[in-house]
Each structure stands twice: as C-alpha cells, then as structure tokens.
Amino acid sequence: QGSTKGLTYVTVNPQAWQPIQSYEGVGFRLNTVGVLSGKYDGIADNSPGDYKVQINWGDSSQWTSGFVVADPNKATGFAMVLLGSHVYNKTGDFPIVVNVTGPDGITVAAQTCGCDVSALPGNVTGTQPPIATGDKPETEVTVNPQAVTPIETVVGKIISGDPVAVVGGSYDGTSDTSAGDYHAYIDFGDGSQWVAGQVVNESLDGFQIAVLGSHTYSKAGDYAIVVVITGPDGETVARQTCGCDVQN
C-alpha cells in the first residue's frame, strides 16, 4: 500500500530513465531505475512517503522493494526518483519493470529501465564487493568512473598508490568533487578478492577525484582492472577503468 489517504482522483506517473550497466555476480546498489510524478485530488503530490515501489529485474518472476526518494532540485526533471539494488547471476539484457503504489492505493506498472549485464573482463568470476555506505540522504546521484593510463609492472613488484580510475559525480544535481563522499573497491583481474582503494582529491585527466590502488601480481599477463565506486548516498557503479601489463 501507499499512504493512508482516502480514495479520490489520483495519478501515478512512473517514467523511463537511462539504462544500467552491471557485471555478472557483482551487482549494484541504489541505482536510479525510474522517475516519478503524481497527483492527489488534482494537486501535485511530490511526497515520497505517499508512494511505494516494487521492482521486477527481468531475470525472474520475483519482485523486490525499492525506494522512492525526493529529487528536490529536479536534477532529473522530476520531483521523485525510484532507486533499487540487485545482483544479476547471468549475463544478458534485462527489462526492469516498476510497480508504483500511490497515495490512495492505486497501482501503476511500467517498464522504466533496462540493465546490460556482462561478464567481468577476462572471464573472472564476479563476486559482490564489500558494502560501503554513503553518508548523505538518498536522492538523485551520478557516479561516473572513467579510464586512466594503463599500468606496467613486473611479477612480484608491488604497485603502490597508482591511479586506477578518475571519478566525476553529482549530488542532487550539483557537482560533488569531495573525495570523502566516495569509496572504492578494486578488482585487479587476477582472481584476487576486492581490495579497498584510496579515493583522493587529485587533478588528473580533467577530473578532481582519483582512485589509487596497491597490488602485487604473481604471474605475467595482461589484466583488466575494475573499480566499484560508492557515491555520496550509497549508490554504486562498477566499470573497467584500467589495465595492467605484467612482465616477468
């Protein structure tokens, strides 16, 4: 159910948002899967507490609870956004359907998003990284990890504090360049576990935030490096941002 308001003329209007990209087994948290507007008795109702959302992720018949949160500055063009978290255990393109319950209990279902799920580079088995929570209230957030220059090293030599990604981001429509608002975990592509990266304010390739990592490879090869960035409100985004050429 939505709120406990009485029955009257209500509109609930979930709308589409941009597709999500994810890796098999890795998953994501608090990604935007749709935007929302609504009316109660002919008057705009932008109170998230008056709405509930269930999400079908397209990989099974199950529905999971999502979050309806405010977008005060209307960074999306709407006053509310729909957030969800999921882990896909197979690759493919999946349609995402939301079922939104409005102030008087009316429900509206719509396909608002999709997710392109691929295997981790190098066919490394995907696993979920540790959870790093955001420190700010949930709202419309963008987290944008980008590639940096590949690393070169030799077997047994530690990579120490090398940049593995740069990051751009925004919080409620405003650019957020505070390194303390972000957390990072790194998969170095050799089957090792996720390791914490260091997020710092460093000017690199036109960005103000860099992710630094440390690792030692035990055998030669070309490795893909994937980072998972957690943003100010807990949203996570995973991307391949670097590579490492390891010589004997």
N, C-alpha and C positions, 0 to 999 in steps of 0.2 A: 504494500500500500504506500501511497504518498503521504501527505499530511492529513490531518483530521478535519479539513474544511468540508463544508456541506456541499451537496450536489448542486451544480449550476452549469452555466456555459463555460467550458474550459477548452483551451487549445494547448497542445503539447507538440513542439516542432523540432525534433532532432534533425540535424543537418550533417552532411558529409564533411570529413576532414581528410587531410593528406595521409597516404599510406604509411605503414610502419615497416621498418626493416629489422629483421632479427636473425639470430643464429640458432640452429637446432640445439636444444639442450641448455642454452644459455638464458633465454628469456629476457623479459623487460618488466619494469615496474612503473606504474603511474604515467603511462603514455596516454596522450590525447587520442580518443577514438571517435569523437564527435563533438559537435557544439549544439547548444540548446537555447531555445526561447519558448516562452509560454505566456498564456493569459488566464486570469481567473475573473469570471464575471465581466469580461470585456476590458479588463485593465491589465497591463503588463505585470507579470509576476516573475521577478528575477531572483527570488529567494531560493537558494539551493536546497534548503530544508524542506521545501514543498514538493520535492521530486526524489524519486528513487530510480536507479538504473540497474538492469541485469544485462549481461553481455554473453553472447554466444560467439566463440572464437573461430568457428568454422572447421575445427578438427575433431569435433564430437558433438553429441546432442545435448551436452551439459551447458547450463547457464551459471555464470558466476556473478557475484555482486561487484559493481563498480562504484565510482564516486562521482557525485555531482558537486562541482565547486564553482565559486564565483570567479569571473574574469572582470574585475572592477573597471579596468581601463579599456575593456573591449579590444584587447590585442588581436583577438580572433574575428572581431566584428560582431560577436555575440556576448551576452552578459554572463553566460554559464558554459562550462566545458565538462565533458564526460571523460573520466580517467579510468584506466584499467591496467591490470597486471596479469601476465601469462607466460607460461613456458611451453613452447611447441617441441614435441618429441619426434617430429618428422619434417622433412623439407616440403616446400610447395608454396602455392599462392592461396591464401585463405581469406574468404569473405568474413567480415566482422559485422554482426547484427546487434543492435541495442534494442532493448525493450524498456521504454521510459514510462513510469507511472507519475501522473500529475497530481495536482492539489486535491482533487475530489475523488481520486482513484481511477480515473480514465487512464488507459494504457495505449501507447503507440509504439509500434515496432518499425525499424528501418535499418537497411544496410548503410552504414555511415563510413566505413573504412575497410581496408584490407591489410594483410600482412604478407610480405615476401620473406619467406624463411629459407635460408641456405645453410649448408654445412660450413663449419669453420674451415678456413683455408688449410690446405694440406691434409684434409680429412682427419684432423684431430678431433677426438670425441668431445663434444660440447658438454660442459658442466656449468651449474649456476655459480656465479661468484658470490662471495660473502655480501651480505646486505649492509649498505652504508646509508643511514637515514639522512634526509635533508633537515635543515634547521628552520626553514621558513614554512609558513602555511601553504597548503596545496592551492595552486592556481595554474594559469597558462604559463608554461615554461618551455623554452627551447634550449637544447643542449646539442652542440654542434662540434664533435671532434673531427679534426682534419689531419691529413697526412703530413709527415715530415721526411727529411732526407734519410734514406736507409743507413743502417749501421754496419760497420765492418769490424770483425774481431777474429780472434783465433781460439781454438779449443783450449779450455781451461783458464782463459783470461777473463776476469770479471769485467762486465760492462757496469760502470758505476756512474749513475746520475746523468745518463744520456737522454736527450729528448726522444720520446716515442710518439708524441702527439702534441698538437696545439688544440685549444678549445675556445670556441665562442659560445655565448649563451645570453639568454634574456630571462627576466623575471617580471611577469605581468606587463609585458610589452616594453620594458626598459632594459637596455643593455646591462649585463651583470658581469663585470670583469674582476670581481673579488675572488681570488684563489681559494679563500676559506669557505666559499659557498659550494665548492665542488670536491668530490672524492673520486679516486681512480683505482681500478684493479686491472692488472695486465696479464695476458696470456702470451708467453714468448714463443709459442708454436712448437715446442719440443716435447709436449706431453706433460710438462710440469704443471703444478697447481697454479691457480690465480694468485698473484702476489700484489701487495699494495704498491701503488705508485705514489710519487710525491707531486702534488699539484702546487705550482708556484706562479707568482706574477713575474713573467719574463717575456720581453718583447721578442717575438720570433715569427717570421713569415707573415707579418701584418696582424698577428694576434697578440693579446696581452697575457694569455694564460698558457703555460706549457705543462706537460706531464713528463716527469723524469722517472726512469726505471733502472734497476740494477739486476744483473743476471749473469750466470756462468753457463755456457754451453759445453756439453761433454762430448759432442761429436760434430764433425763438419757437415755443412749443408746450408741451404737457403731456407730461412724460416720467416713465416708471416707473423707479425705481432698485432694482436687485437687488444683494444682497450675497452673497458666498460666505464663510462663516466656517469656518476650520480650528480644530479643538479641540485639547486637550492631547496626544492620541495620534495626531493626523493625520487624524481624521475630518472630512469636510467636509459642510456643509449650505448650500444656496442658497435664498434667499427674497426676494420682493419686500417691502421694508420701508419704502419712502418714495416720494414723488413730487416732482416739481419743476415749478412753473408759471413758464414763462419768457415774459416780455413784451418787446416792442420798446421 
